[in-house]
């Protein structure tokens, strides 16, 4: 019984950093949509495979579900936090996330048991997952692409983009100097149109270097 979740967690542990980096390049929405579509189309077939009485098939089905979840987890946290400006990011994200997890995640086992009891179908919880995947997909379609909006710039640059006055903070400024090392290293952005944060950083570096 422990083999399947262990292998699934190992697969997720390997994939999440890779997929998170991929979302920086291709955007958050494509990966979120792939995960939602995957859950909507594959949840029922995978649960069906897991109930065939074959250990290997059950493990493979479990890992496949874990991969779909890894795609979503690797991107959703970044996407959700980037929806909020830095001044309210912790509060906005944590309140919304934890309330939704408490309501929908906390009630999921009870709903799963109720569906099985009401329908007599041990695979009926798949329909709850499919409903959630479709609802999430519709929501993802309405949000803006935060990765594209902020650009594939370092995190400190993204923070300045959301809140430019952060540049005026001395400690943050020193971190920026230490991160980029020199003005010449930062000006590699001159080859394309600069984001507001990059312009602010260039001005700061020019002032800091005299």
C-alpha positions in Angstrom: 0.0 0.0 0.0 2.9 2.4 0.6 4.7 1.7 -2.7 2.1 3.6 -4.8 2.0 6.8 -2.8 5.8 6.8 -2.4 6.5 6.5 -6.1 3.8 9.1 -6.8 5.4 11.6 -4.4 8.9 10.9 -5.9 7.6 11.6 -9.4 5.9 14.8 -8.2 9.1 15.9 -6.3 11.1 15.5 -9.5 8.6 17.2 -11.8 7.4 20.2 -9.7 10.7 22.2 -10.0 11.0 21.4 -13.7 7.4 22.4 -14.4 7.7 25.5 -12.3 10.7 26.6 -14.4 8.8 25.8 -17.6 5.9 28.0 -16.5 8.3 30.9 -16.3 9.0 30.4 -20.0 5.7 29.4 -21.5 3.4 31.0 -18.9 1.2 29.9 -16.1 -2.1 29.5 -18.0 -0.9 26.8 -20.5 0.2 24.5 -17.7 -2.8 25.1 -15.6 -5.1 24.4 -18.5 -3.2 21.2 -19.4 -3.7 20.0 -15.8 -7.4 20.9 -15.7 -8.1 19.2 -19.1 -6.1 16.2 -18.0 -8.1 15.8 -14.8 -11.4 16.3 -16.7 -10.6 13.6 -19.3 -8.4 11.1 -17.4 -9.7 11.0 -13.8 -12.4 8.4 -14.4 -10.3 6.2 -16.7 -7.4 6.3 -14.3 -9.6 5.4 -11.3 -11.1 2.6 -13.4 -7.6 1.2 -14.0 -6.7 1.5 -10.4 -9.7 -0.8 -9.6 -8.8 -3.6 -11.9 -7.1 -5.7 -9.2 -3.6 -5.4 -10.9 -1.0 -3.9 -8.6 1.2 -2.6 -11.4 -1.7 -1.0 -13.2 -2.9 0.6 -10.0 0.5 2.1 -9.3 0.8 3.5 -12.8 -2.7 5.0 -12.6 -1.8 6.6 -9.2 1.4 8.0 -10.6 -0.5 9.5 -13.6 -2.9 11.3 -11.3 0.2 12.5 -9.3 1.7 13.9 -12.5 -1.5 15.8 -13.3 -1.5 17.2 -9.7 2.2 18.1 -10.0 1.5 20.1 -13.2 -1.1 22.1 -11.3 0.8 22.6 -8.0 4.0 23.6 -9.8 2.2 26.6 -11.4 -0.9 27.4 -9.3 1.0 28.8 -6.3 3.0 31.3 -8.5 -0.1 32.1 -10.5 -2.2 32.8 -7.5 0.4 35.0 -5.7 1.1 37.0 -8.8 -2.6 38.0 -9.0 -2.0 40.2 -5.9 0.2 43.3 -5.6 3.1 42.9 -3.2 1.5 45.1 -0.5 -1.4 42.6 0.0 0.1 39.5 -1.5 0.5 37.4 1.7 -2.9 38.3 3.1 -4.8 38.1 -0.2 -3.3 34.7 -1.2 -3.4 33.1 2.2 -7.0 34.0 3.0 -8.4 33.0 -0.3 -6.3 29.8 -0.6 -7.0 28.5 2.9 -10.7 29.3 2.9 -11.1 27.4 -0.4 -9.0 24.5 0.7 -10.9 24.3 4.0 -14.3 24.3 2.2 -13.6 22.2 -0.8 -10.6 20.1 0.3 -12.0 19.5 3.8 -15.4 18.4 2.6 -14.0 16.2 -0.3 -13.8 12.9 1.7 -17.4 13.3 2.9 -18.6 14.1 -0.6 -16.7 11.1 -1.9 -18.3 8.8 0.6 -21.8 10.3 0.0 -21.4 9.8 -3.8 -20.4 6.2 -3.4 -23.3 5.6 -1.0 -25.8 7.4 -3.1 -24.9 5.9 -6.4 -23.4 2.5 -5.4 -20.6 3.3 -7.9 -17.1 3.2 -6.2 -15.8 5.4 -9.0 -18.3 8.2 -8.5 -15.9 10.5 -6.7 -14.2 10.9 -10.1 -17.2 13.1 -11.1 -16.5 15.5 -8.2 -12.9 15.8 -9.4 -14.1 16.3 -13.0 -16.5 19.0 -11.8 -13.7 20.8 -10.0 -11.4 20.5 -13.0 -14.0 22.0 -15.4 -14.8 24.8 -12.9 -11.1 25.6 -12.5 -10.5 25.6 -16.2 -13.3 28.1 -16.7 -11.7 30.3 -14.0 -8.2 30.0 -15.5 -9.6 31.2 -18.8 -10.7 34.5 -17.2 -7.4 35.4 -15.5 -4.5 37.3 -17.0 -1.2 35.7 -17.9 0.9 36.9 -15.0 4.2 35.4 -16.2 3.9 37.2 -19.5 2.9 40.5 -17.8 5.9 40.5 -15.4 8.4 39.1 -17.9 10.9 36.4 -17.2 12.9 38.6 -14.9 14.4 37.9 -11.5 12.0 37.9 -8.5 13.4 41.1 -7.1 12.8 42.8 -10.5 9.2 41.4 -10.5 8.6 42.9 -7.0 9.8 46.3 -8.2 7.5 46.0 -11.2 4.5 45.5 -9.0 5.6 48.1 -6.4 8.2 50.5 -8.0 8.7 52.4 -4.7 10.5 49.3 -3.4 13.6 50.7 -5.2 13.7 53.5 -2.6 14.2 51.1 0.2 17.9 51.1 1.1 18.1 47.4 2.2 16.3 46.2 -0.9 18.6 48.4 -3.0 21.7 46.8 -1.5 20.2 43.4 -2.3 19.7 44.5 -5.9 23.3 45.7 -6.1 24.6 42.4 -4.7 22.3 40.3 -7.0 23.2 42.0 -10.2 26.8 42.6 -9.3 27.3 45.5 -11.7 25.5 47.9 -13.9 26.9 46.2 -17.0 25.3 42.9 -16.0 21.9 44.6 -15.6 22.1 46.4 -18.9 21.8 43.1 -20.9 18.1 44.0 -20.9 18.9 46.9 -23.3 18.5 44.4 -26.2 14.7 44.5 -25.9 12.0 46.8 -24.6 12.5 47.4 -20.9 9.8 46.7 -18.3 9.1 49.5 -15.8 10.9 47.6 -13.1 14.0 47.2 -15.2 14.0 50.9 -15.9 13.7 51.6 -12.2 16.6 49.2 -11.5 18.8 50.9 -14.1 18.1 54.3 -12.6 18.9 52.9 -9.2 22.2 51.3 -10.3 23.3 54.4 -12.1 22.7 56.4 -8.9 24.4 53.8 -6.7 27.5 53.6 -8.9 27.8 57.4 -9.2 
